Amino acid sequence: RYQTGTFKDAFDTHTRKRRFVEDKIESWRRAMGKAGGIFGWYAPDEKDDQQVIQDIVKLILDLLANSPMAVASLIVGLDFRIQQLLQQLDVKSNEVKVLGLYGMGGIGKTTLAKALYNRLVAHFKVRYFVSDIRETSKGDHGLINLQNKFLGKLSSGRW
């Protein structure tokens, strides 16, 4: 948390040798300070080590599932379109809604879908983003395989 010893030495070396921009190093310092302030994991005595490790891995995977998808920055008109879609979807309602994006290749359907997904990912406990529907649905039993993949992801492997 206080970045002493080897941590301080490493940050000082990066700063002195100008390997990275100062803002980048400062963001690392803040992240280390924040990480150092997090309390440890409490494991009740009745849980064995294997169960504790499985619990930690599940927590980390859940956190990683909320990671945003890569979308190019500064795309003209993207925020406006995202706002329009968010109004139409009204995620706070209890209704089931399906959104399909279609059109010619190269017009930004996947980019729009990823940007929208990034805005919505925190609202749902279970979600799944399919970006390669055409490829997944090709071949023998393509649509059935796509359906099984979709249901498997949404049901946490119970399908």
N, C-alpha and C positions, 0 to 999 in steps of 0.2 A: 504494500500500500504506500509506503514512504519511499520506495525505490532507492534503497541503500545497497552497499556492497556491489555484487556483480551486476545487478540491474542498473545501478547508478553509473558504473563504469561503462557498460554497454551503451547507454544513452549518451554519455559524455563523448564516447568514441565516435558515435554516429554524428553528433553535433559538430565536433572538432574537425572531422574529416569531410563534412558536408556530403555524406553519401546520400542523404535524403533531404527533402525540403523541410525547413523548420516546422511548418504547420503539421506535416505528417508525423514528425517525432513528438510534437506536443500532443497530438491526438493519441499516440501510443501511450504517452505518460498518463493521460487522463483515463484511458481504458485500463491500464495497469492499476491505477488508483481505485477505480471503480471495482475491478475484479478483486482487489485486495480487501475491499470492504464487505464482500459477500461472506456471510456466515457459512460454516461447514455444513455437511449433510448429517442429519441425525439418524442413526440406525438403532432401533430398539434391540435389546439383547436377544429377544426371541427370534430375530431374523438372522439367517446364516449369511455368510459373505456373498455367496452366489446370488441369493435373492436381492441383496442390497445392490450389487453390481447390475443386475437385470433392471431394477427400479431406476437406477441412475441412467442407464443406457436408454430406457424408454422415455425418460424425461428429456434427455438430449435430443433424441429423434423427434419428439413432439415439438421441441423448440426449433429444430432445423426445418421441420415441415412448414413453419411459418416464415421461412426465408423468402425474400422476394425473388421473383424471376427476373432475369436480365432483360432490360428494355433500354434501348438507346435513349440518351438524354436529349432534351430540347427538340422534340418532334413537334412541328407546328400543328396546332389544332387538336392534339391528343387530349389535353386536359378537358377541353370543352366537350369532346365526344364521351369521355369517361363520365363527366357530370351528367350528361344526358342519359347514359345507360344506368347510372346509379339511381336517378330519379325514376326511371321506368321499372327497375328491378325492386326497389323499395325493400331492402333486405331485412328491415325491422318488422315487416309483416310476417305472419305465420303461413303465408301461402307458398305453395311449391311453384317455382318458376323455372323455365328452361330458356336459355339464350342460345340461339344459333347464329353464327356469323358466316355469310357466304358471299362469294364474289370471285372475280378474276384473280389469278395469282399475282402476287407482288403489290397489292394495294394496301397492305397493312393489317389484314385480319388478325394474324397471329400477334403482331405487336399490340394491337388494341386489346386482344383477349388477355395477353400477359399483363398489361398495365391495369386492366380491370381486376384481374385475379389478385394482383398485388394489393389493391385497395380493399378487396373483400376477404382475403385469406384469414384475417384475425377474427372475423365474425362467425366462423364455422368450425366446429370440432372435427368434422370429417369433410374432406374435399379432395378433388382429383382434377388435374389439368391434363387434357389430352390434346397434344399439339400435332400429332402425326396420324390423324384418323385415316387418311387415304392409304398410307403405307400399312397401317395396322389392319385395315379391313380387306386388303388384297389377299389373294391366294385362297386355298381350300379353307372353307369354314371361316372366312375372314370376319364376317359380321358377328358370328357366334363367338369367335375369339375376342373380338373387341368388346362384346357384351360381357363376357366372362372376366376380362381384364378390368373393365369398369366396375362391375359388381364386386369383384375381389378387392379392389382398392377401397371402395366405399364401405365394405363390410369388414374391413381389417382382416382379410384373409379367411373369413368364415364361409365364403361362398365356394 
